[in-house]
Amino acid sequence: MSIAKLSGAARSAGRCETMVATRDRAHQSWRRAERIKRLSDRLISFGPFGLGLDGMLAWIPGANVVYSVAAGGLLIYEGIKAAASVATLARMGLYLLADSATSEIPIVGWAVDTVFPGHLLAAKALQRDIEARYGPADAVAERPGAQPGDDARPVSGTATVR
């Protein structure tokens, strides 16, 4: 099927016209979003709360914004590569904007940034979008140079996104 035929379907579904993702590429984005989510907001978990690099770096002026914007940019990039809907990309952008904007306010903003899981919310939005279109992602470890169908082993302890 040509991209011209698919672009009409993508346009009617509210997706970027120039990007048509494959199932494997979308699931690769799902796994990358999972890694960013854990690194940013769930390195340490206690009940429904967690702390990650975003929260720890919130107290270091400059580093907080650099990390937050870089991790957010990677999530948006993965959303575009997975051909996420415009609504999903907009929701992700709002979560990430709120997360990064709070970093600009000394003390109170840093405290809010520590507890607000903006990257986690953005990653979950992307993962839900991918699962709705392509089904659940395989819990396969991503290895450099791995190709679809390679002998990959499942990752143990992978959480399910609801």
Contacts in CASP RR format, 6 or more apart in sequence:
PFRMAT RR
TARGET T0000
AUTHOR 0000-0000-0000
METHOD contacts of the structure
MODEL  1
MSIAKLSGAARSAGRCETMVATRDRAHQSWRRAERIKRLSDRLISFGPFG
LGLDGMLAWIPGANVVYSVAAGGLLIYEGIKAAASVATLARMGLYLLADS
ATSEIPIVGWAVDTVFPGHLLAAKALQRDIEARYGPADAVAERPGAQPGD
DARPVSGTATVR
3 20 0 8 1.000
6 20 0 8 1.000
7 17 0 8 1.000
7 18 0 8 1.000
7 20 0 8 1.000
8 17 0 8 1.000
10 16 0 8 1.000
10 17 0 8 1.000
10 19 0 8 1.000
10 20 0 8 1.000
10 83 0 8 1.000
11 17 0 8 1.000
13 85 0 8 1.000
14 85 0 8 1.000
14 86 0 8 1.000
14 87 0 8 1.000
15 83 0 8 1.000
15 84 0 8 1.000
15 85 0 8 1.000
15 86 0 8 1.000
16 80 0 8 1.000
16 83 0 8 1.000
16 86 0 8 1.000
19 80 0 8 1.000
19 81 0 8 1.000
19 83 0 8 1.000
20 83 0 8 1.000
21 29 0 8 1.000
21 81 0 8 1.000
21 82 0 8 1.000
21 83 0 8 1.000
23 134 0 8 1.000
24 148 0 8 1.000
25 81 0 8 1.000
25 82 0 8 1.000
26 82 0 8 1.000
26 83 0 8 1.000
26 130 0 8 1.000
26 133 0 8 1.000
26 134 0 8 1.000
27 130 0 8 1.000
27 134 0 8 1.000
27 137 0 8 1.000
27 138 0 8 1.000
28 142 0 8 1.000
29 78 0 8 1.000
29 79 0 8 1.000
29 81 0 8 1.000
29 82 0 8 1.000
29 126 0 8 1.000
29 130 0 8 1.000
30 82 0 8 1.000
30 126 0 8 1.000
30 127 0 8 1.000
30 130 0 8 1.000
30 131 0 8 1.000
30 137 0 8 1.000
31 137 0 8 1.000
31 140 0 8 1.000
31 142 0 8 1.000
32 74 0 8 1.000
32 78 0 8 1.000
32 142 0 8 1.000
33 75 0 8 1.000
33 78 0 8 1.000
33 79 0 8 1.000
33 123 0 8 1.000
33 126 0 8 1.000
33 127 0 8 1.000
34 123 0 8 1.000
34 127 0 8 1.000
34 158 0 8 1.000
34 161 0 8 1.000
36 71 0 8 1.000
36 72 0 8 1.000
36 74 0 8 1.000
36 75 0 8 1.000
36 78 0 8 1.000
36 119 0 8 1.000
36 123 0 8 1.000
37 119 0 8 1.000
37 120 0 8 1.000
37 123 0 8 1.000
37 124 0 8 1.000
39 52 0 8 1.000
39 53 0 8 1.000
39 71 0 8 1.000
40 52 0 8 1.000
40 53 0 8 1.000
40 54 0 8 1.000
40 67 0 8 1.000
40 71 0 8 1.000
40 117 0 8 1.000
40 118 0 8 1.000
40 119 0 8 1.000
40 120 0 8 1.000
40 123 0 8 1.000
41 50 0 8 1.000
41 51 0 8 1.000
41 52 0 8 1.000
41 54 0 8 1.000
41 55 0 8 1.000
41 117 0 8 1.000
41 118 0 8 1.000
41 119 0 8 1.000
41 120 0 8 1.000
42 50 0 8 1.000
42 51 0 8 1.000
42 52 0 8 1.000
42 120 0 8 1.000
43 50 0 8 1.000
43 51 0 8 1.000
43 52 0 8 1.000
43 53 0 8 1.000
44 50 0 8 1.000
44 51 0 8 1.000
44 52 0 8 1.000
49 115 0 8 1.000
50 117 0 8 1.000
51 114 0 8 1.000
53 67 0 8 1.000
53 71 0 8 1.000
54 64 0 8 1.000
54 67 0 8 1.000
54 68 0 8 1.000
54 71 0 8 1.000
54 99 0 8 1.000
54 113 0 8 1.000
54 118 0 8 1.000
54 119 0 8 1.000
55 64 0 8 1.000
55 113 0 8 1.000
55 114 0 8 1.000
55 115 0 8 1.000
56 114 0 8 1.000
57 63 0 8 1.000
57 64 0 8 1.000
57 67 0 8 1.000
57 68 0 8 1.000
58 64 0 8 1.000
58 103 0 8 1.000
58 109 0 8 1.000
58 110 0 8 1.000
58 111 0 8 1.000
58 113 0 8 1.000
58 114 0 8 1.000
59 110 0 8 1.000
59 114 0 8 1.000
61 106 0 8 1.000
62 103 0 8 1.000
64 103 0 8 1.000
64 110 0 8 1.000
64 113 0 8 1.000
65 100 0 8 1.000
65 103 0 8 1.000
65 104 0 8 1.000
68 96 0 8 1.000
68 99 0 8 1.000
68 100 0 8 1.000
68 103 0 8 1.000
68 113 0 8 1.000
68 119 0 8 1.000
69 100 0 8 1.000
71 119 0 8 1.000
72 96 0 8 1.000
72 100 0 8 1.000
72 119 0 8 1.000
72 122 0 8 1.000
73 96 0 8 1.000
75 92 0 8 1.000
75 96 0 8 1.000
75 119 0 8 1.000
75 122 0 8 1.000
75 123 0 8 1.000
75 126 0 8 1.000
76 89 0 8 1.000
76 92 0 8 1.000
76 93 0 8 1.000
76 96 0 8 1.000
78 126 0 8 1.000
79 88 0 8 1.000
79 89 0 8 1.000
79 92 0 8 1.000
79 126 0 8 1.000
79 129 0 8 1.000
80 89 0 8 1.000
82 126 0 8 1.000
82 129 0 8 1.000
82 130 0 8 1.000
84 92 0 8 1.000
84 126 0 8 1.000
84 129 0 8 1.000
84 130 0 8 1.000
85 129 0 8 1.000
88 125 0 8 1.000
88 126 0 8 1.000
88 128 0 8 1.000
88 129 0 8 1.000
91 122 0 8 1.000
91 125 0 8 1.000
92 122 0 8 1.000
92 125 0 8 1.000
92 126 0 8 1.000
93 122 0 8 1.000
95 118 0 8 1.000
95 119 0 8 1.000
95 121 0 8 1.000
95 122 0 8 1.000
95 125 0 8 1.000
96 118 0 8 1.000
96 119 0 8 1.000
96 122 0 8 1.000
98 116 0 8 1.000
98 118 0 8 1.000
99 113 0 8 1.000
99 116 0 8 1.000
99 118 0 8 1.000
99 119 0 8 1.000
102 109 0 8 1.000
102 110 0 8 1.000
102 112 0 8 1.000
102 113 0 8 1.000
102 116 0 8 1.000
103 109 0 8 1.000
103 110 0 8 1.000
103 113 0 8 1.000
105 112 0 8 1.000
124 161 0 8 1.000
127 137 0 8 1.000
127 161 0 8 1.000
128 161 0 8 1.000
130 137 0 8 1.000
131 137 0 8 1.000
131 161 0 8 1.000
138 154 0 8 1.000
139 154 0 8 1.000
139 155 0 8 1.000
139 158 0 8 1.000
140 152 0 8 1.000
140 153 0 8 1.000
140 154 0 8 1.000
140 155 0 8 1.000
141 152 0 8 1.000
141 153 0 8 1.000
141 154 0 8 1.000
141 155 0 8 1.000
143 150 0 8 1.000
143 152 0 8 1.000
146 152 0 8 1.000
END
